[in-house]
Amino acid sequence: MSERTLRRRLAECGTRYEALVDYVRLVRAEELLTTRDLPLHTIAALLGFSDARTLRRAVARWFGKDPSEMRRAAPPPHAS
């Protein structure tokens, strides 16, 4: 499927490619920030951001808090 066809079909469904990418990044960022102890620059790279600063801005937009606040609020990992 061409990019143009994909974008047209997404528009028919009432969404945009960029909105889907943003949503996938949001879900994955929440998972990585609350379940892993990875450095922010690593999480940023995994999510396709250019740097940790860009990730911090996105997290603030999505969740209304910074990454360190999200990590502090995360439940402790399950003991095995």
Secondary structure, DSSP 4 states (H G I P E B T S, - for coil): --HHHHHHHHHHTT--HHHHHHHHHHHHHHHHHHH----HHHHHHHHT-SSHHHHHHHHHHHHSS-HHHHHHHSPPPPP-
